[in-house]
Amino acid sequence: MKALKVQNISFSYDTTDIIKNVTFSSEKGEFLGIIGPNGAGKSTMLRILCGILEPQRGNVFILNENIKDINQKSRAQKISFVPQETHFALNFLVEDVVLLGRYPYLSAFQRERKEDTEAVEHALAYANVMEFRKRPINSLSSGERQRVVLARALAQQPKILLLDEPTSHLDLHHQYAIMQLLKKLNAEGLSVVTVNHDLNLASLYCQRLLLMYEGTIYSEGTPQSLINNENLKHVYKTDVKIIKHPLKDVPQIFLHPEGE
């Protein structure tokens, strides 16, 4: 079964075309990475996939259902989204922020049930934010808040997890921790789609990559087949040195310092 299927999607802001007749799919249980330069349409594509944005043309299918036919609560039980940055106007405690992830399962004014409490506990532990649970969300660093937002998404217990630059505010240790967590979740059956600017992390963890360029899919394939000098030179306009990772058969990228 396809976790996601995108058919001939186009999207514009005013008169500016951002996504141009894009078609692709992701298998259930796949770890898919979307890469590409700034302005390629990556973040817009994630927002279309989860229903935040509605394309002018084309269709998105979630687990074989057209997203147009799925109501908001049902959609949130199938797919969750972790944006690159989240700002909190209300300074809720961390555990209350994560509890918001149970919204798709609760009716208006309904108190949380045992299964909701258990889902929150599980999410706090998985995202390694248990120690922050009683702290106000805005007292945390940007990297810590990002892990709380991930915990909130996990509390939704989705079938598909979308993440926009999940490691962008994290130090090396927490980058590794988040990517290892996503790898573990994926091994347990969760379909994962990430947007990554860090091509080395994308190559190391993603099973398949989509390379976006100027609102289109320029290339797609495994890291081994897609990450090469020709593709990166054309899309990123940068000369790089590509070597094989010493512990895994995937490419890793190094810049060429000028004059070296």
C-alpha positions as a printed NumPy array, in Angstrom:
array([[  0.   ,   0.   ,   0.   ],
       [  1.094,   3.559,  -0.688],
       [  1.423,   5.722,   2.397],
       [  1.263,   8.816,   0.197],
       [  0.475,   9.342,  -3.451],
       [  0.778,  12.731,  -5.129],
       [ -0.748,  13.177,  -8.58 ],
       [ -0.018,  16.216, -10.747],
       [  0.105,  18.701,  -7.872],
       [  0.525,  22.395,  -8.655],
       [  0.487,  25.239,  -6.136],
       [  0.983,  28.99 ,  -6.422],
       [  1.196,  31.97 ,  -4.1  ],
       [ -0.565,  34.76 ,  -6.01 ],
       [  1.088,  34.512,  -9.431],
       [  4.267,  32.738,  -8.284],
       [  4.377,  29.029,  -9.111],
       [  5.865,  27.103,  -6.177],
       [  4.963,  23.489,  -7.056],
       [  4.712,  22.6  , -10.743],
       [  2.827,  19.455, -11.774],
       [  4.577,  17.148,  -9.262],
       [  3.844,  13.423,  -9.101],
       [  5.436,  10.927,  -6.705],
       [  4.523,   8.298,  -4.116],
       [  5.868,   6.828,  -0.889],
       [  5.419,   3.224,   0.167],
       [  3.91 ,   2.375,   3.539],
       [  6.765,   1.954,   6.029],
       [  9.26 ,   3.919,   3.925],
       [ 11.713,   6.529,   5.242],
       [ 11.621,   9.177,   2.517],
       [ 13.797,  12.287,   2.424],
       [ 13.048,  15.44 ,   0.433],
       [ 16.127,  17.497,  -0.36 ],
       [ 16.878,  20.508,  -2.535],
       [ 18.029,  24.127,  -2.344],
       [ 16.168,  26.984,  -0.669],
       [ 13.034,  27.915,  -2.592],
       [ 12.677,  24.529,  -4.269],
       [  9.198,  23.959,  -2.767],
       [ 10.077,  21.364,  -0.121],
       [  8.287,  22.897,   2.876],
       [  5.295,  23.831,   0.735],
       [  5.058,  20.22 ,  -0.398],
       [  4.949,  18.983,   3.215],
       [  2.138,  21.401,   4.004],
       [  0.195,  20.153,   1.004],
       [  0.74 ,  16.531,   2.076],
       [ -0.805,  17.126,   5.507],
       [ -3.639,  19.351,   4.27 ],
       [ -2.48 ,  22.718,   5.643],
       [ -2.323,  24.006,   2.057],
       [ -4.692,  23.022,  -0.735],
       [ -3.19 ,  22.747,  -4.209],
       [ -4.753,  24.541,  -7.16 ],
       [ -4.506,  21.35 ,  -9.21 ],
       [ -3.951,  17.654,  -8.558],
       [ -4.694,  15.192,  -5.775],
       [ -3.06 ,  13.835,  -2.63 ],
       [ -3.926,  10.37 ,  -1.33 ],
       [ -3.216,   9.268,   2.253],
       [ -3.272,   5.485,   2.658],
       [ -5.349,   5.242,  -0.56 ],
       [ -7.89 ,   7.899,   0.542],
       [ -8.141,  11.255,  -1.189],
       [ -7.243,  13.914,   1.377],
       [-10.244,  15.943,   0.212],
       [-12.528,  13.183,   1.508],
       [-10.98 ,  12.965,   4.997],
       [-12.219,  15.263,   7.753],
       [ -9.72 ,  17.116,   9.917],
       [ -9.85 ,  14.822,  12.961],
       [ -9.605,  11.635,  10.888],
       [ -6.712,  13.123,   8.938],
       [ -4.899,  13.934,  12.194],
       [ -5.223,  10.282,  13.255],
       [ -3.43 ,   9.245,  10.067],
       [ -0.772,  11.898,   9.582],
       [  1.089,  14.355,  11.831],
       [  3.382,  17.238,  10.958],
       [  6.389,  18.702,  12.772],
       [  7.191,  22.164,  11.372],
       [ 10.673,  23.629,  11.341],
       [  9.73 ,  26.23 ,  13.953],
       [  6.793,  26.45 ,  16.325],
       [  5.976,  29.542,  18.369],
       [  3.777,  29.297,  21.466],
       [  1.674,  32.34 ,  22.346],
       [  0.445,  30.581,  25.507],
       [  3.122,  29.329,  27.887],
       [  1.655,  25.863,  28.572],
       [  3.518,  23.216,  30.534],
       [  5.337,  20.752,  28.296],
       [  3.082,  17.841,  29.251],
       [  0.024,  19.914,  28.331],
       [  1.529,  20.772,  24.951],
       [  2.07 ,  17.064,  24.274],
       [ -1.472,  16.307,  25.44 ],
       [ -2.716,  18.545,  22.61 ],
       [ -1.629,  15.726,  20.316],
       [ -4.621,  13.75 ,  21.6  ],
       [ -7.078,  16.273,  20.124],
       [ -8.014,  13.956,  17.209],
       [ -9.312,  11.344,  19.656],
       [-11.302,  13.557,  22.046],
       [-14.661,  15.227,  21.616],
       [-15.315,  18.788,  22.791],
       [-14.866,  19.219,  26.562],
       [-14.046,  15.519,  26.998],
       [-11.41 ,  14.792,  29.645],
       [ -8.422,  12.713,  28.714],
       [ -8.801,   8.964,  29.169],
       [ -6.334,   6.333,  30.312],
       [ -5.251,   5.666,  26.727],
       [ -4.595,   9.385,  26.203],
       [ -2.445,   9.599,  29.345],
       [ -0.523,   6.51 ,  28.273],
       [  0.053,   7.931,  24.78 ],
       [  1.417,  11.164,  26.274],
       [  3.739,   9.284,  28.65 ],
       [  4.987,   7.165,  25.77 ],
       [  5.59 ,  10.228,  23.584],
       [  7.422,  12.139,  26.326],
       [  9.735,   9.18 ,  26.858],
       [ 10.282,   8.538,  23.134],
       [ 11.238,  12.155,  22.429],
       [ 13.43 ,  12.266,  25.558],
       [ 11.641,  15.263,  27.095],
       [ 10.369,  13.624,  30.28 ],
       [ 12.652,  15.833,  32.383],
       [ 10.961,  18.963,  30.974],
       [  7.358,  17.864,  31.486],
       [  6.575,  20.352,  34.277],
       [  8.388,  23.283,  32.687],
       [  6.67 ,  26.056,  30.696],
       [  7.232,  25.495,  26.989],
       [  8.749,  28.944,  26.415],
       [ 11.383,  28.345,  29.09 ],
       [ 13.034,  25.766,  26.831],
       [ 15.679,  26.293,  24.177],
       [ 14.618,  26.127,  20.529],
       [ 16.083,  22.631,  20.238],
       [ 14.255,  21.434,  23.341],
       [ 10.994,  22.914,  22.075],
       [ 11.498,  21.062,  18.784],
       [ 11.675,  17.775,  20.649],
       [  8.463,  18.662,  22.522],
       [  6.708,  19.355,  19.212],
       [  7.905,  15.961,  18.001],
       [  6.489,  14.395,  21.177],
       [  3.155,  16.098,  20.492],
       [  3.151,  14.627,  16.988],
       [  3.935,  11.151,  18.363],
       [  1.061,  11.471,  20.864],
       [ -1.243,  11.608,  17.836],
       [ -0.182,   8.007,  17.118],
       [ -0.136,   8.663,  13.368],
       [  0.556,   6.225,  10.567],
       [  2.627,   8.85 ,   8.713],
       [  4.991,  11.411,  10.233],
       [  6.075,  14.502,   8.275],
       [  8.977,  16.603,   9.553],
       [ 10.393,  19.861,   8.202],
       [ 14.073,  20.156,   9.095],
       [ 13.767,  18.159,  12.343],
       [ 17.433,  18.664,  13.306],
       [ 17.933,  22.298,  12.286],
       [ 18.12 ,  23.711,  15.851],
       [ 19.855,  20.777,  17.49 ],
       [ 23.436,  20.146,  18.546],
       [ 25.316,  17.107,  17.297],
       [ 24.162,  14.824,  20.118],
       [ 20.498,  15.697,  19.685],
       [ 20.703,  15.54 ,  15.894],
       [ 21.87 ,  11.973,  16.296],
       [ 19.22 ,  11.225,  18.924],
       [ 16.365,  12.535,  16.759],
       [ 17.498,  10.719,  13.623],
       [ 18.002,   7.48 ,  15.558],
       [ 14.518,   7.893,  17.028],
       [ 13.029,   8.385,  13.57 ],
       [ 14.904,   5.325,  12.356],
       [ 13.503,   3.299,  15.273],
       [  9.953,   4.532,  14.676],
       [ 10.299,   3.69 ,  11.008],
       [ 11.55 ,   0.188,  11.839],
       [  8.411,  -0.239,  13.97 ],
       [  6.233,   0.53 ,  10.94 ],
       [  5.79 ,   4.315,  10.944],
       [  6.065,   5.936,   7.517],
       [  8.437,   8.913,   7.795],
       [  8.946,  11.825,   5.392],
       [ 11.55 ,  14.459,   6.243],
       [ 12.748,  17.626,   4.577],
       [ 16.495,  17.929,   5.109],
       [ 19.055,  20.553,   4.196],
       [ 21.751,  18.339,   5.723],
       [ 22.454,  16.041,   2.794],
       [ 24.743,  13.815,   4.836],
       [ 22.03 ,  13.063,   7.401],
       [ 19.506,  12.493,   4.612],
       [ 21.887,  10.085,   2.9  ],
       [ 22.675,   8.269,   6.133],
       [ 19.095,   7.702,   7.325],
       [ 16.654,   7.901,   4.41 ],
       [ 15.906,   4.851,   2.281],
       [ 14.964,   6.985,  -0.718],
       [ 15.364,  10.635,  -1.668],
       [ 13.435,  13.153,  -3.743],
       [ 15.59 ,  15.983,  -5.074],
       [ 13.424,  19.062,  -5.673],
       [ 14.496,  21.936,  -7.885],
       [ 12.459,  24.98 ,  -8.915],
       [  9.177,  23.389,  -7.842],
       [  9.66 ,  20.073,  -9.608],
       [ 11.132,  16.651,  -8.834],
       [ 14.545,  16.869, -10.487],
       [ 15.53 ,  13.311,  -9.547],
       [ 14.529,  10.518,  -7.168],
       [ 16.164,   7.318,  -6.001],
       [ 18.359,   5.814,  -3.325],
       [ 21.089,   7.998,  -1.792],
       [ 23.639,   5.921,  -3.714],
       [ 21.996,   6.613,  -7.076],
       [ 20.885,  10.202,  -6.53 ],
       [ 23.751,  11.892,  -4.697],
       [ 26.384,  12.447,  -7.333],
       [ 28.452,  15.359,  -8.601],
       [ 26.311,  15.927, -11.684],
       [ 23.021,  16.274,  -9.763],
       [ 24.471,  18.406,  -6.974],
       [ 26.403,  20.683,  -9.343],
       [ 23.265,  21.361, -11.382],
       [ 20.873,  21.896,  -8.448],
       [ 23.109,  23.496,  -5.8  ],
       [ 25.568,  25.232,  -8.158],
       [ 28.398,  24.036,  -5.933],
       [ 31.418,  21.79 ,  -6.418],
       [ 31.64 ,  19.054,  -3.804],
       [ 33.728,  16.032,  -2.981],
       [ 31.694,  12.836,  -2.475],
       [ 33.063,   9.856,  -0.578],
       [ 31.566,   6.673,   0.849],
       [ 30.68 ,   6.665,   4.546],
       [ 33.248,   4.488,   6.372],
       [ 30.566,   2.478,   8.214],
       [ 27.701,   2.395,   5.726],
       [ 27.49 ,   2.148,   1.942],
       [ 26.078,   5.647,   1.399],
       [ 27.623,   8.838,  -0.024],
       [ 28.793,  11.692,   2.167],
       [ 29.492,  15.186,   0.905],
       [ 32.346,  17.605,   1.582],
       [ 32.743,  21.141,   0.315],
       [ 35.739,  22.277,  -1.716],
       [ 37.308,  25.256,   0.122],
       [ 38.33 ,  27.865,  -2.429],
       [ 42.029,  27.655,  -3.267],
       [ 42.434,  24.14 ,  -1.874]])
